[in-house]
Amino acid sequence: MELSYRRPSAKTRNAMCKAAQNLKHVKGEDDEITFAENAIGKLTQHKRVQVLNSGNSAIMAVMSCFKNRVMIPDQGAWYGFRKIAEFFGIEAVKVPTDLGLIDLEKLDENIKQNNPEALFLTSFAGYTAEQPIKAIYEICDENGVMLVEDASGGIGDPKGRLGNGNHAHVIVGSTGSPKTVNVGNGGFVSSNQPEIFDTAKYLIKILKADPVTCAGIYSEAGNAEEIFEKTTAATKKLKNDVSNFREVIHPTSRGLNIILPDRNQKLLGSEIRKKLNVPGGSIVSLSPNYNRIKARAVCIELKNLDVKCLTPENLDEISDIIKFAGKTDSSIEF
């Protein structure tokens, strides 16, 4: 079995090289930025997009628009939400979840109790289960709370449930490696809320992306739907297969990885990692980890793989590797 770490496509790498050769041409620079913003806007369906130098820069720009309190999931999101809120002296209140998935009743209760200005979350809880974004948006909108969706993994959803500007006030994302729009660096802010861009205009100016990154985003955005669809389909198959012989977190939810609860997660992770050789990176991570789940588990990150590797034969082999690794009495209760 040959596995490859996800990289920008050859077309995208060529586009970035060409942009690098034309850096002296100011007109060309403006074109690259406009093309990238239009490409992201086509995916998010927002009227305005700003391309920045990283996903964290995008979160920072949006976070700077708030003053007192925001909400974040208690697990399964991005630790940068809390870190950046702390940087600005903003309180980050944690919303109770079901292993990362937002409980809608508890969300409504917590909003009324805490009166936050915004809710920051990721399209997928721990990259393994899609959040009910539309229902979350409706609760936030009714309560005057701005929903900020980090769609680094959710952009390009052909079903339109994730990374959709009709279901989020603001969408941010990373286009670094190995994201759905995979350029190696860069990020974006997308919104129909003019106050976001007005309030954060100075940060947006100093954090803007270079034309090489923009050329890559413009090229790679066209692959987002295919990459999203193939990765979620592969994850669905692997979840179904593995669920036949061991516990899987959120086994029926769309996702980009598979999470296996395990008392001996370090042993299981080590055994799987040795047998899943991926030049250029790893597809195995461990929990407890706020970015995944706050319980002992092994995460198989299919999102890190080139979609050409996500064949039925390779997925069957990965399933067999999981089946025979670790101990048989390793599942844990939550």
Secondary structure, DSSP 8 states (H G I E B T S, - for coil): ----B----HHHHHHHHHHHHTTT-HHHHHHHHHHHHHHHHHHH--SEEEEESBHHHHHHHHHTT--SEEEEESSSS-HHHHHHHHHTT-EEEEE-EETTEE-HHHHHHHHHHH--SEEEEESEETTTEE--HHHHHHHHHHTT-EEEEE-TTTTT-TTSSSS-GGG-SEEEEE-BTTSSS--BSBEEEEES-HHHHHHTHHHHHHTB--HHHHHHHHHHGGGHHHHHHHHHHHHHHHHHHHTTTS--SSTTS--SSEEEE-TTHHHHHHHHHHHS--TTS-SEEEES-TTS-SSSEEEE-GGGB-GGG--HHHHHHHHHHHHHSS-TT-----
